[in-house]
Amino acid sequence: MQAQCLTEVSKATALLQQGGLVAIPTETVYGLAANGLDAIAVARIFEAKKRPFFDPLILHVGSLEQAQGLSSRWPEKAQQLAQAFWPGPLTLVVPKSEHVPDLVSSSLPSVGLRMPKHPLTLSLLQSLEFPLAAPSANPFGYVSPTTAQHVLDQLGNAIEAVLDGGPCEVGIESTIVSLMGDEIHLLRLGKISQEELERVVGPVQRQLSVKGAVQAPGQLEQHYSPFCQLYLLEPGQEVPIWEAESAYVPFSNPTASAWPQDHLLALSQSGDLNEAAAKVFSILRQLDTLGFKKAWIELAPNQGLGLAINDRLRRAAAR
């Protein structure tokens, strides 16, 4: 049965209260949501996505007080970061409370918490008495969805509904930081940069690769991958000669390329990092829908938001 496409928060609320799966819009990507305190509902997320149980989920909250209640120890620096960046694209990994099912945290002693900025989903969260577990609403390992139609195309027969909030503004998943020890660790790059974090809480250490158990979503070497084989080019690197069934994705200025126009998909027409971040997952999907077998993609400038874009591209290209 095909999922409903909704615009009314009240209908989404009722479905979630009944244990249903509803894809929700956030400023980053669309998430596949269920009652985060109901292990049976959470298990349906893993089933729908074909997601391995070792990969923990993020709980989305409607208030700072709700987040504090889901943590057994709310660090002072978590408070500072939440006050600075919530609602927004930042996930805080903190010690979990006994209320959080082990399935959500993959039996880790921690839980990731976020308050999204999208007005529809924030209203939805504030209408519920429970947080929402909500990983990206796509089959595990595939490109994250940034529109309601992306969700319907991939998971439309496995979920109850999609709450349509339009295209996602940011386009890549939230920055994740861990506050589980004495040091703060950056576990996933996103819209909020390391420099912005450090202006609020001081030094932050990067820990983007997996050592032992996965601590947060997005840490696997291969992730966000289209079926099309990707080859990455450093900025300014020479572009291969055009061949059939292949595409070239420059970071900007596609008209400067000798490739046929119908084989060109620029991340940004003007070299704008915000535009590139918002488009990167849509372009990876287009490579598949247009039938390309190979694609050469030019990395973004390796600074600011470009670091997060390049992180996604490197994981998408990993084999």
C-alpha positions in Angstrom: 0.0 0.0 0.0 1.4 3.4 -1.1 2.2 5.9 1.7 0.0 9.0 2.1 1.5 12.4 1.3 0.4 14.7 4.1 0.6 18.4 4.9 -1.4 18.3 8.1 0.6 17.9 11.3 -2.5 16.5 13.1 -2.7 13.5 10.8 1.0 12.7 11.2 0.6 13.0 15.0 -2.2 10.4 15.0 -0.3 7.9 12.9 2.8 8.2 15.1 0.7 7.8 18.2 -0.6 4.5 16.7 3.0 3.2 16.2 3.2 4.1 12.5 6.1 5.2 10.4 6.0 8.7 9.0 8.7 10.4 7.0 9.3 14.0 8.3 11.0 17.0 6.8 13.9 18.6 8.6 16.2 21.4 7.5 18.8 18.8 6.7 17.2 15.7 5.1 13.9 13.8 5.4 13.8 11.5 8.4 11.9 8.2 8.8 10.2 8.8 12.2 8.6 6.5 14.8 7.9 6.8 18.5 11.5 6.7 19.9 10.4 5.2 23.2 8.5 2.3 21.6 10.9 -0.5 20.7 8.4 -2.2 18.5 7.9 1.0 16.4 11.6 1.6 16.3 12.2 -1.9 15.0 9.9 -1.1 12.1 12.4 1.7 11.1 15.3 -0.8 10.9 13.1 -3.2 8.9 11.9 -0.6 6.4 15.4 0.8 5.8 17.1 -2.6 6.0 19.4 -0.9 8.5 21.9 -2.9 10.6 21.1 -2.9 14.3 24.7 -1.8 15.1 24.0 1.7 13.7 22.4 3.9 16.4 19.5 6.3 15.7 19.0 9.9 16.7 16.1 11.0 18.8 14.4 14.3 17.7 12.9 16.4 20.5 10.6 19.4 20.7 12.1 21.1 23.7 15.4 21.4 25.6 13.6 20.0 28.7 12.6 16.9 26.8 16.2 16.4 25.7 17.5 16.8 29.3 15.0 14.1 30.4 16.4 11.6 27.9 19.9 12.0 29.4 21.1 10.5 32.6 23.7 13.3 32.9 23.2 16.5 30.9 26.7 18.1 30.5 27.1 21.8 30.9 28.7 22.0 27.5 25.6 20.3 26.0 23.5 23.0 27.5 25.8 25.7 26.0 25.7 24.1 22.5 21.9 23.5 22.6 21.3 27.1 23.6 23.6 28.3 20.8 22.4 26.1 17.9 19.0 24.6 18.7 16.7 24.3 17.0 19.1 23.6 14.2 21.4 21.0 12.4 23.3 19.8 15.5 23.1 16.4 17.2 24.4 16.1 20.8 25.6 12.6 21.9 25.1 12.4 25.7 24.7 9.7 28.4 21.3 8.1 27.8 18.6 7.7 30.4 16.9 4.4 31.2 13.9 5.5 29.2 15.8 5.2 25.9 15.4 1.7 24.4 18.6 -0.2 23.7 17.5 -0.6 20.1 17.7 3.2 19.6 21.2 3.4 20.9 22.5 0.1 19.6 23.1 -0.9 23.2 25.6 2.0 23.6 25.5 4.0 26.9 24.9 7.1 24.8 22.1 8.6 22.7 22.1 11.3 20.0 19.6 14.1 20.5 18.5 16.9 18.1 15.9 19.6 17.9 15.2 20.2 14.2 14.5 23.7 12.8 11.9 22.8 10.2 8.6 24.5 11.4 6.3 21.6 10.4 8.4 19.0 12.3 9.0 21.2 15.2 5.3 21.7 15.5 4.8 17.9 15.2 7.4 17.2 17.9 5.7 19.7 20.3 2.3 17.9 19.7 3.7 14.6 20.9 4.5 13.2 24.4 7.5 11.3 23.1 10.6 12.0 21.0 10.9 10.7 17.4 13.6 8.3 16.3 14.3 9.4 12.8 17.3 8.3 10.6 17.3 9.5 7.0 14.2 8.1 5.1 16.0 6.0 2.5 17.2 2.4 2.1 20.3 1.9 4.2 23.5 3.0 2.5 21.7 4.8 -0.4 21.5 8.6 -1.1 19.7 10.6 1.6 16.3 12.1 0.6 15.8 15.9 0.4 12.2 15.9 -1.0 9.0 14.1 -0.1 9.1 12.5 -3.6 12.5 11.0 -2.9 11.0 9.2 0.1 7.9 8.0 -1.8 10.1 6.7 -4.6 12.3 4.6 -2.3 10.1 3.7 0.8 6.6 4.5 -0.4 5.4 0.9 0.1 7.0 0.3 3.5 5.6 3.3 5.5 2.3 4.9 6.4 2.9 8.5 5.3 5.2 11.4 4.3 4.7 14.8 5.9 5.6 17.0 2.9 7.5 20.1 4.0 9.1 21.0 0.7 12.8 20.6 -0.3 15.2 20.5 2.6 17.1 23.8 3.0 20.5 22.5 4.2 20.6 19.3 2.3 23.1 17.3 4.3 22.7 15.6 7.7 23.4 17.3 11.0 26.8 17.9 12.6 27.2 15.4 15.4 29.3 16.0 18.5 29.9 13.6 21.5 30.0 14.9 25.1 30.6 11.5 26.6 34.0 12.2 28.0 36.2 15.0 29.2 36.9 16.1 25.6 34.3 17.0 23.0 34.5 14.9 19.8 33.2 15.8 16.4 31.8 12.6 15.0 30.1 13.9 11.8 30.7 17.0 9.7 27.7 19.1 8.8 26.4 22.7 8.4 27.7 23.8 11.8 31.4 23.8 11.5 34.1 22.9 14.0 35.1 26.5 14.2 31.5 27.6 15.2 31.4 24.9 17.8 34.8 25.9 19.3 33.6 29.5 19.6 31.0 28.3 22.1 32.7 25.4 24.0 36.4 25.6 23.3 38.5 22.8 21.7 36.8 20.1 19.7 38.6 16.9 18.6 37.7 15.3 15.3 36.8 11.6 15.4 35.2 11.0 12.0 36.4 7.4 11.3 35.1 4.3 13.1 37.3 2.6 15.7 35.4 -0.3 17.1 31.6 0.2 17.5 29.8 2.9 15.4 29.2 5.8 17.8 26.9 7.8 15.6 25.2 7.7 12.2 27.3 8.5 9.1 30.6 7.1 10.3 30.7 4.1 8.0 33.4 4.3 5.3 30.8 3.7 2.5 27.5 5.5 2.8 25.1 7.7 0.8 26.1 5.8 -2.4 24.2 5.8 -5.7 24.4 2.8 -8.0 26.4 4.9 -10.4 30.2 4.5 -9.8 31.8 7.7 -8.6 35.3 9.1 -9.2 36.4 12.1 -7.3 38.4 15.0 -8.7 40.3 17.5 -6.6 39.4 21.2 -7.4 41.1 22.2 -10.7 42.1 18.6 -11.5 42.0 17.7 -15.2 38.7 16.3 -16.4 38.7 13.0 -18.3 37.5 12.9 -21.9 33.8 12.4 -22.3 32.5 8.9 -22.9 29.1 7.4 -23.3 27.0 6.6 -20.2 29.1 8.9 -18.1 28.6 12.2 -16.4 30.7 15.1 -15.1 29.7 17.0 -12.0 31.8 20.1 -11.6 31.6 22.1 -8.4 30.6 25.2 -10.4 30.7 26.8 -13.9 29.6 23.8 -16.0 29.7 25.9 -19.2 33.5 25.9 -19.0 33.5 22.2 -19.8 33.8 20.6 -23.2 31.4 17.8 -22.1 27.9 17.6 -23.7 25.5 19.7 -21.7 23.2 16.7 -21.1 26.1 14.9 -19.3 26.8 17.9 -17.0 25.3 18.3 -13.5 26.9 21.1 -11.6 26.8 21.2 -7.7 26.4 25.0 -7.9 26.2 27.3 -10.9 28.1 30.0 -9.0 30.3 28.1 -6.6 28.1 28.7 -3.6 28.7 26.1 -0.8 25.2 26.4 0.6 23.7 25.7 -2.8 26.0 22.8 -3.4 25.1 21.2 0.0 21.4 21.6 -0.7 21.8 19.9 -4.1 24.5 17.2 -3.5 22.1 14.3 -2.7 19.6 15.3 -5.4 22.4 15.2 -8.0 23.6 11.8 -6.7 20.1 10.5 -7.3 19.9 12.1 -10.7 22.9 10.1 -11.8 20.9 6.9 -11.2 17.6 8.2 -12.6 19.3 9.4 -15.8 21.0 6.1 -16.3 24.7 7.0 -16.0 27.1 4.2 -15.2 30.0 6.4 -14.1 30.4 10.0 -12.9 33.4 12.2 -12.2 32.6 14.7 -9.4 34.8 17.7 -8.5 35.2 18.1 -4.8 34.2 21.4 -3.1 36.8 23.8 -1.7 38.0 22.0 1.5 36.9 24.6 4.0 33.8 25.4 6.0 30.7 23.7 4.6 32.9 22.3 1.8 34.4 19.9 4.3 31.0 18.3 5.0 30.1 18.1 1.3 33.4 16.4 0.6 32.9 14.0 3.5 29.6 12.9 1.9 31.1 12.5 -1.5 34.1 10.5 -0.3 31.8 8.1 1.5 29.5 7.9 -1.5 32.4 7.0 -3.7 33.9 4.4 -1.4 33.9 0.8 -2.6 
